[in-house]
Amino acid sequence: MTISALGYVFVGEYWQLVAFRLLQGLGSAIFSVSALIVIGEISTQANRGQYMSFYWGSFLLGASFGPILGGFIGGYFSYSAGFLSFCGLSLVATIFGYFFIPETKQNKSTPAKLPDSNVNQAVSPPLRTNINFWLICTVVLFTLITVSGNQITLVPILGYEHLGLTEGQVGLALTLVAVMQLIMVPFAGRLSDRLGRKKLIVPGGMVTVLGLLLFTRANYYFLFLASSVILGMGRGLCGPVPTAYVADTASSED
């Protein structure tokens, strides 16, 4: 991530931008998967939803304030300064992770299985043959394709071309999505620990669909903002829960 951010400063051609974007994606994938594994290893089935909600909350904080910080630095200084700030923050995070975050794999002890666990206590089949694992992966895949594609691409186009909104007005709507997710994620994590993962995934998906459908009827700005709020609530309800479900499934094999 640090190297890719530094590379953006010296980009002179389009293929170089694509190359550093691919490198950034590689670093982001390695970090995201490793971070989720660490959370799964230091949590139990009784508190994993809450742990995952804190992780997703941190992610949403960065996603909410990162564009504001980057826009401010790019507007008042330069685009290079924005990328250099990205590089510096990535480097600080890397150094902190190397020196202060302990390794979990070597010292991992299997947590005691609690009687009120949300996952069947019987030994699960290997993940490659575990139908529940592949089903939850499919849920996450189609959720990200549908929601991210609409939220990142179609919602701004709807605001600009159909409603004639300004960049600030569209930005406010997208910020509302992130803010509502940030509000709902801790609540969803704790509730999934008490009620079960599936009982949050299903209604969260339904609320998300409702928010997307409302965008198709958003002929004025207030409804556009209301659709953003509902979409954010749905994404917040089911955001950390599928990852907690997968971690539960993996931990049941230990």
C-alpha positions in Angstrom: 0.0 0.0 0.0 2.8 2.4 0.9 4.7 1.7 -2.3 1.6 2.1 -4.5 0.7 5.4 -2.8 4.3 6.7 -3.4 4.1 5.5 -7.0 1.0 7.7 -7.7 3.2 10.8 -7.1 5.4 9.9 -10.1 2.7 8.6 -12.5 3.1 10.1 -16.0 1.1 7.7 -18.2 -2.2 5.8 -17.9 -0.7 2.3 -17.8 1.4 3.4 -14.8 -1.7 4.5 -12.9 -3.3 1.1 -13.7 -0.2 -0.7 -12.5 -0.1 1.1 -9.2 -3.9 0.6 -8.7 -3.4 -3.1 -9.1 -0.5 -3.0 -6.6 -2.7 -1.1 -4.2 -5.5 -3.7 -4.6 -3.0 -6.5 -3.9 -1.9 -4.8 -0.7 -5.5 -4.0 0.4 -6.5 -7.7 -0.2 -3.6 -9.0 1.8 -4.4 -6.6 4.7 -8.1 -7.1 4.7 -8.0 -10.9 4.7 -5.2 -11.0 7.4 -7.1 -8.5 9.6 -10.3 -10.6 9.5 -8.4 -13.7 10.4 -6.8 -12.0 13.4 -10.2 -10.9 14.6 -11.6 -14.4 14.1 -8.7 -15.8 16.2 -8.9 -13.4 19.1 -12.7 -13.6 19.4 -15.2 -16.3 20.4 -18.6 -17.1 18.8 -20.2 -15.3 21.7 -18.6 -11.9 20.9 -17.4 -12.2 17.3 -20.2 -10.1 15.9 -19.2 -7.2 18.2 -15.5 -7.6 17.3 -16.3 -7.6 13.6 -18.5 -4.5 14.1 -15.6 -2.6 15.6 -13.5 -3.5 12.6 -16.1 -2.5 10.1 -16.7 0.7 12.1 -13.0 1.6 11.8 -13.2 0.9 8.0 -16.2 3.1 7.7 -14.6 5.9 9.6 -11.7 5.8 7.2 -14.0 5.6 4.2 -16.0 8.6 5.5 -13.2 11.0 6.4 -10.6 9.8 3.9 -12.2 11.6 0.9 -12.7 14.7 3.0 -9.1 14.8 4.1 -7.8 13.9 0.6 -10.0 16.6 -1.0 -8.8 19.2 1.4 -5.2 18.4 0.9 -5.6 18.1 -2.9 -7.5 21.4 -3.1 -5.3 23.5 -0.8 -1.9 22.0 -1.7 -1.6 19.6 -4.6 -2.6 16.1 -5.8 0.9 14.9 -5.0 0.5 16.1 -1.4 -2.6 14.0 -1.1 -0.8 10.9 -2.3 2.2 11.6 -0.1 -0.2 11.9 2.9 -1.7 8.5 1.9 1.9 7.1 1.7 2.8 8.5 5.1 -0.3 7.1 6.8 0.2 3.7 5.2 3.8 3.7 6.4 2.8 4.6 10.0 0.2 1.8 10.0 2.7 -0.7 8.7 5.3 0.2 11.3 2.7 0.1 14.1 1.4 -3.2 12.9 4.9 -4.7 12.8 6.1 -3.6 16.2 2.9 -3.5 18.3 0.4 -6.1 17.0 1.3 -9.6 18.3 1.1 -12.7 16.1 -2.0 -14.7 16.8 -1.5 -17.9 14.9 1.4 -19.4 16.9 -0.1 -18.6 20.3 -3.7 -19.3 19.4 -5.7 -21.3 21.9 -9.0 -22.8 20.9 -11.8 -20.9 22.7 -14.3 -22.8 24.7 -17.5 -23.4 22.8 -20.4 -21.8 24.5 -23.8 -23.5 24.8 -25.7 -20.6 23.3 -23.4 -20.4 20.2 -25.1 -19.4 16.9 -23.4 -22.2 14.9 -24.0 -25.9 15.3 -21.5 -27.4 17.7 -21.1 -30.5 15.6 -17.9 -30.8 13.7 -18.3 -29.1 10.4 -17.1 -30.5 7.0 -14.0 -29.0 5.4 -14.7 -25.6 3.9 -14.4 -26.9 0.3 -17.4 -29.1 0.9 -19.3 -26.9 3.4 -22.4 -25.7 1.6 -23.1 -23.1 4.3 -19.7 -21.5 3.7 -20.2 -21.3 -0.1 -23.7 -20.0 0.3 -22.6 -17.1 2.6 -19.8 -16.3 0.2 -22.4 -16.1 -2.6 -24.5 -13.8 -0.5 -21.5 -11.5 0.1 -20.5 -11.6 -3.6 -23.9 -10.6 -4.9 -24.4 -8.0 -2.2 -21.1 -6.3 -3.1 -21.8 -6.4 -6.8 -25.3 -5.0 -6.4 -24.8 -2.5 -3.7 -21.3 -1.3 -4.5 -22.1 -1.0 -8.2 -25.2 1.0 -7.5 -23.8 3.1 -4.7 -20.5 4.0 -6.3 -21.6 4.3 -9.9 -25.4 4.6 -10.5 -26.4 6.7 -7.5 -24.0 9.6 -8.5 -25.1 9.4 -12.1 -28.8 9.5 -10.9 -28.0 12.6 -8.9 -26.1 14.4 -11.6 -28.1 13.6 -14.7 -31.6 12.9 -13.5 -31.9 15.4 -10.6 -29.3 17.9 -11.7 -27.6 17.9 -8.3 -24.3 19.5 -7.5 -21.2 17.6 -6.4 -21.8 18.7 -2.8 -25.4 17.5 -2.8 -24.4 14.1 -4.2 -21.5 14.0 -1.7 -23.9 14.6 1.2 -26.1 11.7 0.1 -23.1 9.3 -0.1 -21.9 10.6 3.3 -25.3 9.8 4.8 -24.9 6.2 3.6 -21.5 5.9 5.4 -22.8 7.7 8.5 -25.8 5.4 8.8 -23.6 2.3 8.4 -21.3 3.6 11.1 -24.3 4.1 13.4 -25.9 0.7 12.7 -22.7 -1.5 12.6 -22.1 -1.7 16.4 -25.7 -2.4 17.1 -25.8 -5.1 14.4 -22.7 -6.8 15.8 -24.0 -7.0 19.3 -27.5 -8.1 18.2 -26.1 -10.9 16.0 -24.2 -12.3 19.0 -27.5 -12.5 20.9 -30.0 -13.5 18.2 -27.9 -15.2 15.6 -26.2 -14.2 12.3 -29.0 -15.2 9.9 -31.6 -13.2 11.8 -29.5 -10.1 10.9 -28.4 -11.0 7.4 -31.9 -11.5 6.0 -33.6 -8.3 7.3 -30.4 -6.3 6.5 -30.6 -7.5 2.9 -34.3 -6.6 2.7 -33.7 -3.1 4.0 -30.8 -2.7 1.5 -33.1 -3.7 -1.4 -35.7 -1.2 -0.1 -33.2 1.6 -0.2 -32.1 0.7 -3.8 -35.7 0.5 -4.9 -36.4 3.9 -3.5 -33.6 5.4 -5.6 -35.6 4.4 -8.7 -38.5 6.7 -7.4 -36.3 9.5 -6.2 -37.6 12.3 -8.3 -36.7 15.0 -5.8 -33.8 15.6 -3.5 -35.4 14.8 -0.1 -36.4 11.3 -1.3 -32.8 11.0 -2.7 -31.5 11.6 0.8 -34.0 9.4 2.4 -33.0 6.5 0.1 -29.4 7.1 1.1 -30.4 6.8 4.8 -32.3 3.5 4.3 -29.5 2.1 2.1 -27.0 2.9 4.8 -29.2 1.3 7.5 -29.4 -1.9 5.4 -25.7 -2.1 4.7 -24.9 -1.4 8.4 -27.3 -4.2 9.6 -25.7 -6.9 7.5 -22.2 -5.5 7.0 -20.1 -7.3 9.7 -22.4 -10.3 10.2 -21.5 -12.4 7.1 -17.8 -12.3 8.1 -18.7 -13.3 11.6 -20.7 -16.2 10.2 -17.7 -17.4 8.2 -15.4 -17.1 11.2 -17.9 -19.1 13.2 -17.9 -21.8 10.6 -14.1 -21.9 10.5 -13.7 -21.9 14.2 -16.1 -24.9 14.6 -13.5 -27.0 12.8 -10.7 -26.2 15.3 
